[in-house]
Amino acid sequence: MDAPDRSDRSGRSVKAASTELRQLRCLVAIVDEGSFTDAAIALGVSQAAVSRTLASLERGLGVRLLRRTSREVTPTATGLRVVAHARRVLAEVDALVREATSGHTHLRIGYAWSALGRHTLAFQRRWEETRPETELQLIRVNSATAGLAEGACELAVVRRPLDDRRFDSVIVGLERRLCAMAADDAMARRRSVRLADIGQRTLLLDRRTGTTTTELWPPDSRLSTEDTHDVDDWLTAISTGRCVGMTAESTAHQYPRPGVVYRPVRDAEPIAVRLAWWRDDPHPATPAVVELLTSLYRAQ
């Protein structure tokens, strides 16, 4: 049954809101097949059903869409516009259905800053070799869940615990903490630095997704900090020499930058690399990803 005609707050008709996908498919089938009879055959319904569906669509929209004679069926001017829009809507719906039902053929893995560091390329190549049936895509999303909460990916590489009960995660490896500094910085001549050395400088932090917080230093430390929200901005600022940064070693592999060097922070705890996913909707390939990433980190 068609919904009654209503108006939104601006007074405009919202009849079109009741339009159903079956009506759009019927209209397109009539135009493509050239007759009600052939459209009925293509849709697997009766000719009477095609006629009723089209009449319902025209009544709902309040416009005539097709001209019908004993010899042919042709769209009206309005019908041409509606058919063009219908094709786009149906194509998007079909794409949505493919996306929702192809969990075993596509896998998107999100990350905030540095993917898997030195293991990124090896992971991509081994995945293609061992799981060619599942297309892999790495996506950078600078959010706390690396795109997981936003629906941008099915799995996410994160380097901070997710305090959200909607997600599960597992540690797949550990990475050293490195200090990033300008190449001509006095500390760059050392093989490694300490937290106390960094605490005397202006520290650049990404409080949303970064792995460095002021809690790494004693509560009475008078740290000077500045904020950033993007790895490229972080590197650009550090290259000037006015500040330093601390990050996971994967950043050094993923983002080598002229004018910036990385040195290990020898008294800082390593960073846990986690793979996270939706608790109630894990991707079928999750166990395989965990196994491969764990093996790569163990072999380093």
PyMOL commands that set and color helices and strands:
alter all, ss='L'
color gray80, all
select helices_A, chain A and resi 15-18+21-33+36-43+47-61+77-101+117-130+186-189+195-199+214-216+231-239+249-254+286-298
alter helices_A, ss='H'
color red, helices_A
select strands_A, chain A and resi 66-68+73-75+106-111+135-140+155-158+167-175+177-182+202-205+224-227+245-248+260-264+271-278
alter strands_A, ss='S'
color yellow, strands_A
deselect
rebuild
show_as cartoon
